[in-house]
Amino acid sequence: MKLTPLGDRVVLKQLEAETTTKSGIVLTTATQEKPQEAEVVAVGPGTEDVKMEVSVGQKVIYSKYAGTEVKLEDEEYIIVKQNDILAVVE
């Protein structure tokens, strides 16, 4: 099955949370915060007013409470509007 976003929506796959801090402290699952960094899996066609600025394969940072979480074939995805994407990570 394949997710195809409509309009100015983007499908993201969340990247794995860090298990240790930069100083080497191991984090338990309860203290790990969901990362706001994700990989773009699919991009909608855009709208007359919105030109799509991201493409499949890019890593992005998105707003903390943005989007709708969807589980499809044991994979979790987040569908967000393009304006909920804050930056592209290069």
C-alpha positions in Angstrom: 0.0 0.0 0.0 1.2 3.5 -0.8 0.4 6.9 0.8 -0.1 9.7 -1.7 -0.6 13.1 -0.1 -3.1 15.6 -1.6 -2.6 19.3 -2.0 0.2 20.9 0.0 0.6 17.9 2.3 3.8 15.9 2.9 4.3 12.4 4.3 7.1 12.1 6.8 8.8 9.1 8.4 10.1 10.1 11.8 13.8 9.5 12.5 14.9 7.4 15.5 15.3 9.1 18.8 18.8 9.5 20.3 19.5 6.9 23.0 22.5 8.8 24.5 23.2 12.4 25.0 26.3 14.1 23.6 28.0 13.7 27.0 27.4 10.0 27.0 24.4 9.7 29.3 22.1 6.8 28.3 18.4 7.8 28.1 15.6 5.5 29.0 12.6 5.1 26.8 10.5 7.2 29.2 12.9 10.2 29.1 13.4 10.2 25.3 11.5 12.9 23.6 10.1 12.3 20.1 12.5 13.9 17.6 11.1 16.6 15.4 13.4 15.5 12.6 12.0 13.3 9.8 12.6 12.1 6.3 10.3 13.1 3.5 8.6 10.0 2.0 6.0 11.6 -0.3 5.1 15.1 -1.5 1.7 16.3 -2.7 1.3 18.2 -6.0 0.8 21.6 -4.2 -1.9 24.1 -4.9 -2.4 27.2 -7.0 -1.2 29.2 -4.0 1.5 26.8 -2.7 4.6 25.6 -4.6 6.1 22.6 -3.0 9.6 23.3 -1.7 10.6 19.9 -0.3 11.3 16.7 -2.2 11.4 12.9 -1.4 14.5 11.9 0.6 15.2 15.2 2.2 15.5 15.4 6.0 13.4 18.1 7.6 12.5 19.6 11.0 8.8 20.1 11.6 6.6 21.8 14.2 6.3 19.9 17.5 2.5 19.4 17.5 2.0 19.3 13.7 0.4 16.7 11.6 -1.6 13.5 11.9 0.1 10.2 12.8 -0.8 7.3 10.6 0.2 3.6 11.0 0.3 1.7 7.7 1.7 -1.9 7.4 3.6 -1.7 10.7 5.2 1.6 9.7 4.4 4.9 11.4 4.1 8.1 9.3 3.2 11.7 9.9 1.2 13.7 7.4 1.8 17.4 7.7 1.1 20.6 5.7 4.2 22.0 4.0 4.0 25.2 6.2 4.5 23.0 9.3 8.0 22.1 8.0 10.4 24.6 9.6 13.7 23.7 7.9 15.6 21.3 5.6 18.6 19.6 7.2 21.6 19.3 4.9 
